[in-house]
């Protein structure tokens, strides 16, 4: 299961880095993150008391990970280094096996 999670994180990080979604701070714990598929829409993400990022999009609902959450995490510098793709941009073969 850990491998699946790691692969999903890698995919989400890659998508977030590629998408370069616009991020606007709305309030202390609220950020608007642009939609990757609909240019003029976006999602309002909330950071809760524990520091977790919540997104109302369907992807987050299904997996707890989405391009918006990852984009905001990267924006805030809160994504652990271990989540980031390998420096070469290559695939971590230990994950794929
Ligand atoms: Zn989302």
Boltz pocket constraint, residues with backbone or C-beta under 6 A from the ligand:
constraints:
  - pocket:
      binder: B
      contacts: [[A, 43], [A, 55], [A, 56], [A, 57], [A, 58], [A, 59], [A, 60], [A, 66], [A, 67], [A, 68], [A, 69]]
      max_distance: 6.0
